[in-house]
Every structure is written in C-alpha cells, then in structure tokens.
Amino acid sequence: MTGYDPQLLATFLAVEQTGSFTRAAARLGIQQPTVSQHIRRLEQQVGRTLVLRDTHSVSLTADGEAMTGFARNILAACEQAAVYFGGSRPRGRLRIGIADDLALTRLPQILRDFRRDNPLVDFDLTVDQSGLLHQRLEGDKLDVFIGKRPSGEGRGQLVKRDRLVWVGTPSTKLDLARPLPLVVYPAPSISRTEMRRALNRAHVPFRSACVCRGVNGLIAAVAAGVGISVLAASLVPSQLTMLGPGHRLPELGTIDLVMLTNPRTSQRPAVRALTSTVLASGSRSLTAYRDQTTDGTAVRALAAARSLPDSSPGLGTGIVSTTAMPGGRVLLYSCLVVTGVGGVPPGNGHDRM
C-alpha cells in the first residue's frame, strides 16, 4: 500500500492555497526548488499529474483537485494523532477574531469541527471589521485573527488571494455623471479604502449612501438598491450580482485573506492546533455559501428603514437596524449574538459585528 508523506502533502496544499510556488515556499520557510521537488515526488508517488504550471500561473488538474481533499484529511489525522500520543492536548481559552464577511463562509463549520476534536478548548469569539481586529490583535486582545489584509502586505499566513469585485443587483443601473451611491463600512475598512482609491484614480465622483456596521447590513442595503459596494469575488452571496464591464467601473485589484497569530501566544498548543486546522482546510474554507439568502421580507423592511433579522450559519443571530441620516444617507448597525460553537456557549454572551 502506498503511503503519502505528510511533508509533501503540506507543500502541495500550500501551492494550492497560495497559487504560487514562490508564495508556498515563503509560507513554509523553504526554497522554491524544494517546493518543486516536493510536488514532483508527490506526483511520482501518485502516478498522476497534479499541478499544471507555466511561467505565469499555477493550476490544479482534476486529479490535483481530488488530492486536495485527501491531503487535508491525511494531515488532519496526523495532527490528531500527534496531539493524542504527545500527551499535551490543547486546552484553555482561545481569543479568535473573524472578519464579519467570513462568518458567511465555511469557516464556522471548521471552528465547530475544531471544537469537537478539541473539547478542552473554549472560544472568545469576536466578529468585526478586519481593520478593528488588526488593532485588537496588536493590543494583545486576540490570539488568532482570520480576515483581510491589503494585497502585497507581508503580515500573516496567506490562506487565499482573491479579486475584489463591484457588487449590485441584476437591475443596477449607474449614471457615472452623478456621484455613485456607495454602501461602505466605517473606517478603518480595507474594502472602503480600495473602493475610494479606485474611483479617485478614475476620477469618478461618489458619495457614501449607506454606512454599515456589518456584512448583513451591507448585503441587505445593496440588495435593496441603496447603492453598490465591493466584496472579495469568492464572498459574493447569491442575492448579489458582480457588476461587469457594462457598468464601466474601475478595476479594483486583489485582496488577501489571511490568518495572523499573536506573537505572545502563537506557540500555545491550542493556537498551533487551530492554525494547522485552518490552513489544512484550504482556500475553500473562505468561500461564501452560495445558497445563503437574505430573507426577502427583511430586504423590503430595510427599504422601508425598519429592522432586519438575519442569521449567520453556525455562529448566531445577526440583528441589523437602520437610522436615517442628514443628506439622505442611511446608517446601519448590526450585532452578532453568539450562541456557541459545537454546542458550547462562549465566554461572552455577544460580540459586536
């Protein structure tokens, strides 16, 4: 029976997640030729081509796509065995910060599975804007942060690089001669900064038609036709539409979805176990559920400036409220009532989104 070397599988997943031999080498702390050698050895063991590469891009074959699932399961089993026989099971309380738009991805399921496999670990879970979570991590108020950073920054471990896209509805029509109505997060916000930078570069006027405190509010506002906004391409929910070339909007570039750890606590067994779990889950863990829908009644209620109930899978219930502001703007507030992961209530009753 053929056994697959976990080191080769870890390298393979790093290539799959980063889309680059160079970035995979940087993540793993090895040289690029070593990455190439690992991939060749794994392909020899499998007897199939797993990775297609040229001078500009890296992609997986159909066999490579299949191998990603096997590789994650093998590495997860290796990690569980190491923990079990190592005699030091992760325990204690983990302070985790998650960017609010990632709460609508498969990440909650990964946290639930982690909690099932590590019952001695409890969570303090904060769901908020990436910019604010960066500040909390730097202030020693978080152990792990999973969220966004501007493309090109070197901090954290890259889980996925994604395109930023403009979003609206199928009926969205824009008049570029008038200020574009934008749905934005409050500062500090990476997507808000990139949106404004692109419009300023293209000399397109804009206004903040709606300021949202969370992703539920942003989705509802855009779906209700209040304005347009920006999301990572893989995080666009089913009720919104990517706006194409016909809308004549400027290009936005890319954004990195990353995981950062607190240097003061990064070597704790619980932190290391969660880091391994998230990285082993691959880039698909940070992809939106395409069957997510915002209740139609809620969207109509938003249009009437009423409250919007919504829910985030596996985490809790989000509540969005609206306040009319001078100049026709709308201010949206949202909160996340955390009901626990894996059936165990977290330390805090709720966290602000």
Order of alpha helices (4+ residues) and beta strands (2+ residues): alpha-alpha-alpha-beta-beta-alpha-beta-alpha-beta-alpha-beta-beta-beta-alpha-beta-alpha-beta-beta-beta-alpha-alpha-beta-beta-beta-beta
